[in-house]
Amino acid sequence: MLERTPFSDTDQTSGPQLRQALDQIDQIVLDGLRHGHFRCTISSGIGKNNRRDLVIEAGKSHKFTIPVDELPR
């Protein structure tokens, strides 16, 4: 079986905030599966200077602000 992270393709094409957000989502899902159940909400909106505000809620909330020029094409 191929060993790779689900988002390894974005490593070269995305900025650090997006990478951190994807890593956080990955960790939440894995922790939830190990625990047996979980609930997670992910929302996004366009903020100041056309930046993307990404909020992940899973017990605690995590907010990431991703500049539009750091999004993968």
PDB file of N, CA, C and O in Angstrom:
ATOM      1  N   MET A   1       0.837  -1.183   0.000  1.00  0.00           N
ATOM      2  CA  MET A   1       0.000   0.000   0.000  1.00  0.00           C
ATOM      3  C   MET A   1       0.884   1.250   0.000  1.00  0.00           C
ATOM      4  O   MET A   1       1.930   1.269   0.649  1.00  0.00           O
ATOM      5  N   LEU A   2       0.479   2.268  -0.707  1.00  0.00           N
ATOM      6  CA  LEU A   2       1.223   3.511  -0.822  1.00  0.00           C
ATOM      7  C   LEU A   2       1.137   4.301   0.473  1.00  0.00           C
ATOM      8  O   LEU A   2       0.042   4.566   0.969  1.00  0.00           O
ATOM      9  N   GLU A   3       2.286   4.678   1.024  1.00  0.00           N
ATOM     10  CA  GLU A   3       2.340   5.472   2.252  1.00  0.00           C
ATOM     11  C   GLU A   3       2.564   6.934   1.905  1.00  0.00           C
ATOM     12  O   GLU A   3       3.661   7.319   1.503  1.00  0.00           O
ATOM     13  N   ARG A   4       1.530   7.745   2.058  1.00  0.00           N
ATOM     14  CA  ARG A   4       1.669   9.181   1.844  1.00  0.00           C
ATOM     15  C   ARG A   4       0.534   9.885   2.558  1.00  0.00           C
ATOM     16  O   ARG A   4      -0.517   9.295   2.806  1.00  0.00           O
ATOM     17  N   THR A   5       0.746  11.130   2.884  1.00  0.00           N
ATOM     18  CA  THR A   5      -0.305  11.883   3.532  1.00  0.00           C
ATOM     19  C   THR A   5      -1.326  12.315   2.492  1.00  0.00           C
ATOM     20  O   THR A   5      -0.977  12.468   1.321  1.00  0.00           O
ATOM     21  N   PRO A   6      -2.580  12.516   2.886  1.00  0.00           N
ATOM     22  CA  PRO A   6      -3.618  12.856   1.914  1.00  0.00           C
ATOM     23  C   PRO A   6      -3.363  14.156   1.159  1.00  0.00           C
ATOM     24  O   PRO A   6      -3.846  14.324   0.039  1.00  0.00           O
ATOM     25  N   PHE A   7      -2.609  15.076   1.756  1.00  0.00           N
ATOM     26  CA  PHE A   7      -2.431  16.388   1.143  1.00  0.00           C
ATOM     27  C   PHE A   7      -0.994  16.631   0.703  1.00  0.00           C
ATOM     28  O   PHE A   7      -0.583  17.784   0.575  1.00  0.00           O
ATOM     29  N   SER A   8      -0.217  15.574   0.467  1.00  0.00           N
ATOM     30  CA  SER A   8       1.199  15.764   0.143  1.00  0.00           C
ATOM     31  C   SER A   8       1.404  16.516  -1.163  1.00  0.00           C
ATOM     32  O   SER A   8       2.452  17.137  -1.342  1.00  0.00           O
ATOM     33  N   ASP A   9       0.440  16.485  -2.089  1.00  0.00           N
ATOM     34  CA  ASP A   9       0.571  17.207  -3.355  1.00  0.00           C
ATOM     35  C   ASP A   9       0.552  18.720  -3.160  1.00  0.00           C
ATOM     36  O   ASP A   9       1.081  19.448  -4.001  1.00  0.00           O
ATOM     37  N   THR A  10      -0.039  19.208  -2.084  1.00  0.00           N
ATOM     38  CA  THR A  10      -0.129  20.651  -1.864  1.00  0.00           C
ATOM     39  C   THR A  10       1.135  21.229  -1.247  1.00  0.00           C
ATOM     40  O   THR A  10       1.247  22.449  -1.120  1.00  0.00           O
ATOM     41  N   ASP A  11       2.091  20.389  -0.860  1.00  0.00           N
ATOM     42  CA  ASP A  11       3.314  20.885  -0.221  1.00  0.00           C
ATOM     43  C   ASP A  11       4.064  21.895  -1.085  1.00  0.00           C
ATOM     44  O   ASP A  11       4.544  22.908  -0.576  1.00  0.00           O
ATOM     45  N   GLN A  12       4.169  21.630  -2.378  1.00  0.00           N
ATOM     46  CA  GLN A  12       4.920  22.525  -3.259  1.00  0.00           C
ATOM     47  C   GLN A  12       4.074  23.674  -3.792  1.00  0.00           C
ATOM     48  O   GLN A  12       4.625  24.668  -4.266  1.00  0.00           O
ATOM     49  N   THR A  13       2.762  23.567  -3.728  1.00  0.00           N
ATOM     50  CA  THR A  13       1.906  24.551  -4.386  1.00  0.00           C
ATOM     51  C   THR A  13       1.124  25.433  -3.426  1.00  0.00           C
ATOM     52  O   THR A  13       0.328  26.256  -3.877  1.00  0.00           O
ATOM     53  N   SER A  14       1.318  25.296  -2.129  1.00  0.00           N
ATOM     54  CA  SER A  14       0.527  26.090  -1.198  1.00  0.00           C
ATOM     55  C   SER A  14       1.407  26.773  -0.163  1.00  0.00           C
ATOM     56  O   SER A  14       2.562  26.402   0.045  1.00  0.00           O
ATOM     57  N   GLY A  15       0.826  27.788   0.484  1.00  0.00           N
ATOM     58  CA  GLY A  15       1.537  28.523   1.510  1.00  0.00           C
ATOM     59  C   GLY A  15       1.454  27.840   2.861  1.00  0.00           C
ATOM     60  O   GLY A  15       0.761  26.834   3.013  1.00  0.00           O
ATOM     61  N   PRO A  16       2.159  28.385   3.842  1.00  0.00           N
ATOM     62  CA  PRO A  16       2.229  27.750   5.162  1.00  0.00           C
ATOM     63  C   PRO A  16       0.895  27.705   5.913  1.00  0.00           C
ATOM     64  O   PRO A  16       0.648  26.748   6.646  1.00  0.00           O
ATOM     65  N   GLN A  17       0.037  28.702   5.755  1.00  0.00           N
ATOM     66  CA  GLN A  17      -1.249  28.689   6.466  1.00  0.00           C
ATOM     67  C   GLN A  17      -2.146  27.570   5.961  1.00  0.00           C
ATOM     68  O   GLN A  17      -2.796  26.895   6.759  1.00  0.00           O
ATOM     69  N   LEU A  18      -2.194  27.364   4.654  1.00  0.00           N
ATOM     70  CA  LEU A  18      -2.997  26.281   4.101  1.00  0.00           C
ATOM     71  C   LEU A  18      -2.434  24.936   4.542  1.00  0.00           C
ATOM     72  O   LEU A  18      -3.193  24.036   4.902  1.00  0.00           O
ATOM     73  N   ARG A  19      -1.142  24.792   4.519  1.00  0.00           N
ATOM     74  CA  ARG A  19      -0.495  23.542   4.956  1.00  0.00           C
ATOM     75  C   ARG A  19      -0.854  23.241   6.406  1.00  0.00           C
ATOM     76  O   ARG A  19      -1.176  22.101   6.739  1.00  0.00           O
ATOM     77  N   GLN A  20      -0.800  24.265   7.281  1.00  0.00           N
ATOM     78  CA  GLN A  20      -1.143  24.077   8.692  1.00  0.00           C
ATOM     79  C   GLN A  20      -2.613  23.699   8.855  1.00  0.00           C
ATOM     80  O   GLN A  20      -2.948  22.841   9.672  1.00  0.00           O
ATOM     81  N   ALA A  21      -3.488  24.335   8.083  1.00  0.00           N
ATOM     82  CA  ALA A  21      -4.920  24.033   8.159  1.00  0.00           C
ATOM     83  C   ALA A  21      -5.186  22.587   7.740  1.00  0.00           C
ATOM     84  O   ALA A  21      -5.937  21.879   8.410  1.00  0.00           O
ATOM     85  N   LEU A  22      -4.586  22.147   6.654  1.00  0.00           N
ATOM     86  CA  LEU A  22      -4.779  20.777   6.190  1.00  0.00           C
ATOM     87  C   LEU A  22      -4.208  19.769   7.177  1.00  0.00           C
ATOM     88  O   LEU A  22      -4.797  18.711   7.396  1.00  0.00           O
ATOM     89  N   ASP A  23      -3.070  20.088   7.771  1.00  0.00           N
ATOM     90  CA  ASP A  23      -2.494  19.212   8.799  1.00  0.00           C
ATOM     91  C   ASP A  23      -3.423  19.117  10.015  1.00  0.00           C
ATOM     92  O   ASP A  23      -3.580  18.045  10.599  1.00  0.00           O
ATOM     93  N   GLN A  24      -4.035  20.241  10.389  1.00  0.00           N
ATOM     94  CA  GLN A  24      -4.965  20.264  11.521  1.00  0.00           C
ATOM     95  C   GLN A  24      -6.185  19.393  11.225  1.00  0.00           C
ATOM     96  O   GLN A  24      -6.615  18.621  12.082  1.00  0.00           O
ATOM     97  N   ILE A  25      -6.743  19.508  10.026  1.00  0.00           N
ATOM     98  CA  ILE A  25      -7.889  18.686   9.633  1.00  0.00           C
ATOM     99  C   ILE A  25      -7.511  17.207   9.674  1.00  0.00           C
ATOM    100  O   ILE A  25      -8.266  16.383  10.190  1.00  0.00           O
ATOM    101  N   ASP A  26      -6.362  16.881   9.137  1.00  0.00           N
ATOM    102  CA  ASP A  26      -5.866  15.505   9.133  1.00  0.00           C
ATOM    103  C   ASP A  26      -5.783  14.969  10.559  1.00  0.00           C
ATOM    104  O   ASP A  26      -6.217  13.848  10.826  1.00  0.00           O
ATOM    105  N   GLN A  27      -5.235  15.752  11.468  1.00  0.00           N
ATOM    106  CA  GLN A  27      -5.079  15.325  12.857  1.00  0.00           C
ATOM    107  C   GLN A  27      -6.432  15.135  13.546  1.00  0.00           C
ATOM    108  O   GLN A  27      -6.621  14.169  14.286  1.00  0.00           O
ATOM    109  N   ILE A  28      -7.369  16.049  13.307  1.00  0.00           N
ATOM    110  CA  ILE A  28      -8.707  15.941  13.904  1.00  0.00           C
ATOM    111  C   ILE A  28      -9.406  14.665  13.455  1.00  0.00           C
ATOM    112  O   ILE A  28      -9.998  13.959  14.271  1.00  0.00           O
ATOM    113  N   VAL A  29      -9.337  14.370  12.163  1.00  0.00           N
ATOM    114  CA  VAL A  29      -9.993  13.166  11.633  1.00  0.00           C
ATOM    115  C   VAL A  29      -9.346  11.911  12.208  1.00  0.00           C
ATOM    116  O   VAL A  29     -10.051  11.002  12.645  1.00  0.00           O
ATOM    117  N   LEU A  30      -8.033  11.848  12.214  1.00  0.00           N
ATOM    118  CA  LEU A  30      -7.357  10.668  12.755  1.00  0.00           C
ATOM    119  C   LEU A  30      -7.654  10.480  14.238  1.00  0.00           C
ATOM    120  O   LEU A  30      -7.938   9.363  14.670  1.00  0.00           O
ATOM    121  N   ASP A  31      -7.594  11.554  15.023  1.00  0.00           N
ATOM    122  CA  ASP A  31      -7.910  11.468  16.452  1.00  0.00           C
ATOM    123  C   ASP A  31      -9.354  11.014  16.667  1.00  0.00           C
ATOM    124  O   ASP A  31      -9.621  10.187  17.539  1.00  0.00           O
ATOM    125  N   GLY A  32     -10.279  11.548  15.879  1.00  0.00           N
ATOM    126  CA  GLY A  32     -11.681  11.171  15.998  1.00  0.00           C
ATOM    127  C   GLY A  32     -11.922   9.714  15.658  1.00  0.00           C
ATOM    128  O   GLY A  32     -12.701   9.038  16.330  1.00  0.00           O
ATOM    129  N   LEU A  33     -11.260   9.226  14.619  1.00  0.00           N
ATOM    130  CA  LEU A  33     -11.403   7.818  14.247  1.00  0.00           C
ATOM    131  C   LEU A  33     -10.834   6.898  15.320  1.00  0.00           C
ATOM    132  O   LEU A  33     -11.405   5.845  15.604  1.00  0.00           O
ATOM    133  N   ARG A  34      -9.719   7.290  15.911  1.00  0.00           N
ATOM    134  CA  ARG A  34      -9.137   6.490  16.997  1.00  0.00           C
ATOM    135  C   ARG A  34     -10.069   6.469  18.204  1.00  0.00           C
ATOM    136  O   ARG A  34     -10.225   5.441  18.865  1.00  0.00           O
ATOM    137  N   HIS A  35     -10.683   7.610  18.482  1.00  0.00           N
ATOM    138  CA  HIS A  35     -11.591   7.722  19.627  1.00  0.00           C
ATOM    139  C   HIS A  35     -12.894   6.960  19.377  1.00  0.00           C
ATOM    140  O   HIS A  35     -13.476   6.408  20.310  1.00  0.00           O
ATOM    141  N   GLY A  36     -13.342   6.929  18.154  1.00  0.00           N
ATOM    142  CA  GLY A  36     -14.545   6.187  17.818  1.00  0.00           C
ATOM    143  C   GLY A  36     -15.667   7.046  17.278  1.00  0.00           C
ATOM    144  O   GLY A  36     -16.534   6.553  16.557  1.00  0.00           O
ATOM    145  N   HIS A  37     -15.663   8.319  17.615  1.00  0.00           N
ATOM    146  CA  HIS A  37     -16.666   9.239  17.076  1.00  0.00           C
ATOM    147  C   HIS A  37     -16.171  10.663  17.258  1.00  0.00           C
ATOM    148  O   HIS A  37     -15.385  10.951  18.160  1.00  0.00           O
ATOM    149  N   PHE A  38     -16.636  11.540  16.397  1.00  0.00           N
ATOM    150  CA  PHE A  38     -16.266  12.949  16.506  1.00  0.00           C
ATOM    151  C   PHE A  38     -17.191  13.784  15.635  1.00  0.00           C
ATOM    152  O   PHE A  38     -17.889  13.264  14.765  1.00  0.00           O
ATOM    153  N   ARG A  39     -17.180  15.073  15.884  1.00  0.00           N
ATOM    154  CA  ARG A  39     -17.939  16.025  15.080  1.00  0.00           C
ATOM    155  C   ARG A  39     -16.980  17.176  14.756  1.00  0.00           C
ATOM    156  O   ARG A  39     -16.247  17.659  15.619  1.00  0.00           O
ATOM    157  N   CYS A  40     -17.006  17.595  13.501  1.00  0.00           N
ATOM    158  CA  CYS A  40     -16.125  18.664  13.058  1.00  0.00           C
ATOM    159  C   CYS A  40     -16.889  19.539  12.074  1.00  0.00           C
ATOM    160  O   CYS A  40     -17.625  19.035  11.226  1.00  0.00           O
ATOM    161  N   THR A  41     -16.710  20.847  12.191  1.00  0.00           N
ATOM    162  CA  THR A  41     -17.305  21.795  11.258  1.00  0.00           C
ATOM    163  C   THR A  41     -16.192  22.635  10.654  1.00  0.00           C
ATOM    164  O   THR A  41     -15.333  23.157  11.365  1.00  0.00           O
ATOM    165  N   ILE A  42     -16.218  22.759   9.335  1.00  0.00           N
ATOM    166  CA  ILE A  42     -15.232  23.582   8.636  1.00  0.00           C
ATOM    167  C   ILE A  42     -15.996  24.628   7.846  1.00  0.00           C
ATOM    168  O   ILE A  42     -16.895  24.300   7.072  1.00  0.00           O
ATOM    169  N   SER A  43     -15.634  25.895   8.046  1.00  0.00           N
ATOM    170  CA  SER A  43     -16.288  26.968   7.301  1.00  0.00           C
ATOM    171  C   SER A  43     -15.234  27.919   6.752  1.00  0.00           C
ATOM    172  O   SER A  43     -14.115  28.002   7.260  1.00  0.00           O
ATOM    173  N   SER A  44     -15.618  28.626   5.711  1.00  0.00           N
ATOM    174  CA  SER A  44     -14.688  29.537   5.063  1.00  0.00           C
ATOM    175  C   SER A  44     -15.439  30.767   4.577  1.00  0.00           C
ATOM    176  O   SER A  44     -16.634  30.714   4.289  1.00  0.00           O
ATOM    177  N   GLY A  45     -14.722  31.859   4.495  1.00  0.00           N
ATOM    178  CA  GLY A  45     -15.276  33.094   3.965  1.00  0.00           C
ATOM    179  C   GLY A  45     -14.151  33.955   3.427  1.00  0.00           C
ATOM    180  O   GLY A  45     -12.975  33.688   3.671  1.00  0.00           O
ATOM    181  N   ILE A  46     -14.523  34.986   2.698  1.00  0.00           N
ATOM    182  CA  ILE A  46     -13.527  35.918   2.156  1.00  0.00           C
ATOM    183  C   ILE A  46     -13.429  37.091   3.109  1.00  0.00           C
ATOM    184  O   ILE A  46     -14.423  37.754   3.405  1.00  0.00           O
ATOM    185  N   GLY A  47     -12.222  37.339   3.586  1.00  0.00           N
ATOM    186  CA  GLY A  47     -11.983  38.410   4.539  1.00  0.00           C
ATOM    187  C   GLY A  47     -11.307  39.603   3.897  1.00  0.00           C
ATOM    188  O   GLY A  47     -11.368  39.809   2.685  1.00  0.00           O
ATOM    189  N   LYS A  48     -10.669  40.371   4.739  1.00  0.00           N
ATOM    190  CA  LYS A  48      -9.970  41.581   4.323  1.00  0.00           C
ATOM    191  C   LYS A  48      -8.882  41.261   3.296  1.00  0.00           C
ATOM    192  O   LYS A  48      -8.190  40.249   3.412  1.00  0.00           O
ATOM    193  N   ASN A  49      -8.739  42.123   2.299  1.00  0.00           N
ATOM    194  CA  ASN A  49      -7.718  41.994   1.241  1.00  0.00           C
ATOM    195  C   ASN A  49      -7.836  40.678   0.475  1.00  0.00           C
ATOM    196  O   ASN A  49      -6.827  40.121   0.043  1.00  0.00           O
ATOM    197  N   ASN A  50      -9.067  40.177   0.305  1.00  0.00           N
ATOM    198  CA  ASN A  50      -9.340  38.975  -0.473  1.00  0.00           C
ATOM    199  C   ASN A  50      -8.709  37.710   0.114  1.00  0.00           C
ATOM    200  O   ASN A  50      -8.519  36.722  -0.596  1.00  0.00           O
ATOM    201  N   ARG A  51      -8.386  37.741   1.409  1.00  0.00           N
ATOM    202  CA  ARG A  51      -7.834  36.559   2.072  1.00  0.00           C
ATOM    203  C   ARG A  51      -8.960  35.610   2.443  1.00  0.00           C
ATOM    204  O   ARG A  51     -10.092  36.033   2.674  1.00  0.00           O
ATOM    205  N   ARG A  52      -8.642  34.331   2.497  1.00  0.00           N
ATOM    206  CA  ARG A  52      -9.626  33.314   2.878  1.00  0.00           C
ATOM    207  C   ARG A  52      -9.502  33.040   4.371  1.00  0.00           C
ATOM    208  O   ARG A  52      -8.426  32.691   4.858  1.00  0.00           O
ATOM    209  N   ASP A  53     -10.598  33.199   5.088  1.00  0.00           N
ATOM    210  CA  ASP A  53     -10.644  32.869   6.511  1.00  0.00           C
ATOM    211  C   ASP A  53     -11.229  31.475   6.642  1.00  0.00           C
ATOM    212  O   ASP A  53     -12.382  31.248   6.274  1.00  0.00           O
ATOM    213  N   LEU A  54     -10.449  30.544   7.160  1.00  0.00           N
ATOM    214  CA  LEU A  54     -10.866  29.159   7.324  1.00  0.00           C
ATOM    215  C   LEU A  54     -10.958  28.871   8.815  1.00  0.00           C
ATOM    216  O   LEU A  54      -9.990  29.072   9.549  1.00  0.00           O
ATOM    217  N   VAL A  55     -12.120  28.401   9.266  1.00  0.00           N
ATOM    218  CA  VAL A  55     -12.333  28.082  10.676  1.00  0.00           C
ATOM    219  C   VAL A  55     -12.675  26.603  10.786  1.00  0.00           C
ATOM    220  O   VAL A  55     -13.570  26.103  10.105  1.00  0.00           O
ATOM    221  N   ILE A  56     -11.945  25.914  11.655  1.00  0.00           N
ATOM    222  CA  ILE A  56     -12.179  24.506  11.939  1.00  0.00           C
ATOM    223  C   ILE A  56     -12.635  24.410  13.388  1.00  0.00           C
ATOM    224  O   ILE A  56     -11.920  24.816  14.303  1.00  0.00           O
ATOM    225  N   GLU A  57     -13.837  23.867  13.587  1.00  0.00           N
ATOM    226  CA  GLU A  57     -14.378  23.703  14.934  1.00  0.00           C
ATOM    227  C   GLU A  57     -14.505  22.218  15.239  1.00  0.00           C
ATOM    228  O   GLU A  57     -15.233  21.491  14.562  1.00  0.00           O
ATOM    229  N   ALA A  58     -13.790  21.781  16.261  1.00  0.00           N
ATOM    230  CA  ALA A  58     -13.849  20.388  16.706  1.00  0.00           C
ATOM    231  C   ALA A  58     -13.474  20.389  18.186  1.00  0.00           C
ATOM    232  O   ALA A  58     -12.342  20.067  18.546  1.00  0.00           O
ATOM    233  N   GLY A  59     -14.415  20.746  19.028  1.00  0.00           N
ATOM    234  CA  GLY A  59     -14.103  20.939  20.441  1.00  0.00           C
ATOM    235  C   GLY A  59     -13.516  22.327  20.640  1.00  0.00           C
ATOM    236  O   GLY A  59     -14.129  23.180  21.282  1.00  0.00           O
ATOM    237  N   LYS A  60     -12.348  22.549  20.098  1.00  0.00           N
ATOM    238  CA  LYS A  60     -11.724  23.872  20.070  1.00  0.00           C
ATOM    239  C   LYS A  60     -11.847  24.423  18.654  1.00  0.00           C
ATOM    240  O   LYS A  60     -12.034  23.666  17.701  1.00  0.00           O
ATOM    241  N   SER A  61     -11.743  25.727  18.521  1.00  0.00           N
ATOM    242  CA  SER A  61     -11.771  26.356  17.203  1.00  0.00           C
ATOM    243  C   SER A  61     -10.359  26.754  16.789  1.00  0.00           C
ATOM    244  O   SER A  61      -9.556  27.205  17.606  1.00  0.00           O
ATOM    245  N   HIS A  62     -10.082  26.578  15.520  1.00  0.00           N
ATOM    246  CA  HIS A  62      -8.802  26.971  14.932  1.00  0.00           C
ATOM    247  C   HIS A  62      -9.105  27.839  13.729  1.00  0.00           C
ATOM    248  O   HIS A  62      -9.889  27.450  12.863  1.00  0.00           O
ATOM    249  N   LYS A  63      -8.487  29.025  13.663  1.00  0.00           N
ATOM    250  CA  LYS A  63      -8.718  29.924  12.532  1.00  0.00           C
ATOM    251  C   LYS A  63      -7.418  30.111  11.761  1.00  0.00           C
ATOM    252  O   LYS A  63      -6.350  30.314  12.339  1.00  0.00           O
ATOM    253  N   PHE A  64      -7.540  30.035  10.447  1.00  0.00           N
ATOM    254  CA  PHE A  64      -6.401  30.227   9.556  1.00  0.00           C
ATOM    255  C   PHE A  64      -6.781  31.285   8.535  1.00  0.00           C
ATOM    256  O   PHE A  64      -7.891  31.268   8.005  1.00  0.00           O
ATOM    257  N   THR A  65      -5.865  32.207   8.257  1.00  0.00           N
ATOM    258  CA  THR A  65      -6.079  33.235   7.244  1.00  0.00           C
ATOM    259  C   THR A  65      -5.103  32.943   6.110  1.00  0.00           C
ATOM    260  O   THR A  65      -3.886  32.989   6.290  1.00  0.00           O
ATOM    261  N   ILE A  66      -5.657  32.645   4.950  1.00  0.00           N
ATOM    262  CA  ILE A  66      -4.852  32.191   3.823  1.00  0.00           C
ATOM    263  C   ILE A  66      -4.898  33.235   2.713  1.00  0.00           C
ATOM    264  O   ILE A  66      -5.967  33.482   2.154  1.00  0.00           O
ATOM    265  N   PRO A  67      -3.757  33.859   2.376  1.00  0.00           N
ATOM    266  CA  PRO A  67      -3.734  34.811   1.270  1.00  0.00           C
ATOM    267  C   PRO A  67      -4.095  34.112  -0.047  1.00  0.00           C
ATOM    268  O   PRO A  67      -3.694  32.973  -0.284  1.00  0.00           O
ATOM    269  N   VAL A  68      -4.844  34.797  -0.882  1.00  0.00           N
ATOM    270  CA  VAL A  68      -5.330  34.209  -2.137  1.00  0.00           C
ATOM    271  C   VAL A  68      -4.177  33.767  -3.037  1.00  0.00           C
ATOM    272  O   VAL A  68      -4.320  32.788  -3.769  1.00  0.00           O
ATOM    273  N   ASP A  69      -3.045  34.459  -3.003  1.00  0.00           N
ATOM    274  CA  ASP A  69      -1.918  34.084  -3.855  1.00  0.00           C
ATOM    275  C   ASP A  69      -1.193  32.840  -3.356  1.00  0.00           C
ATOM    276  O   ASP A  69      -0.315  32.332  -4.054  1.00  0.00           O
ATOM    277  N   GLU A  70      -1.533  32.329  -2.163  1.00  0.00           N
ATOM    278  CA  GLU A  70      -0.930  31.109  -1.642  1.00  0.00           C
ATOM    279  C   GLU A  70      -1.830  29.884  -1.854  1.00  0.00           C
ATOM    280  O   GLU A  70      -1.486  28.784  -1.420  1.00  0.00           O
ATOM    281  N   LEU A  71      -2.969  30.067  -2.511  1.00  0.00           N
ATOM    282  CA  LEU A  71      -3.851  28.943  -2.803  1.00  0.00           C
ATOM    283  C   LEU A  71      -3.301  28.161  -3.988  1.00  0.00           C
ATOM    284  O   LEU A  71      -2.751  28.754  -4.917  1.00  0.00           O
ATOM    285  N   PRO A  72      -3.442  26.824  -3.970  1.00  0.00           N
ATOM    286  CA  PRO A  72      -2.969  26.044  -5.128  1.00  0.00           C
ATOM    287  C   PRO A  72      -3.813  26.357  -6.361  1.00  0.00           C
ATOM    288  O   PRO A  72      -5.002  26.656  -6.251  1.00  0.00           O
ATOM    289  N   ARG A  73      -3.211  26.288  -7.491  1.00  0.00           N
ATOM    290  CA  ARG A  73      -3.902  26.573  -8.760  1.00  0.00           C
ATOM    291  C   ARG A  73      -4.375  25.302  -9.398  1.00  0.00           C
ATOM    292  O   ARG A  73      -4.978  25.336 -10.471  1.00  0.00           O
TER     293      ARG A  73
END
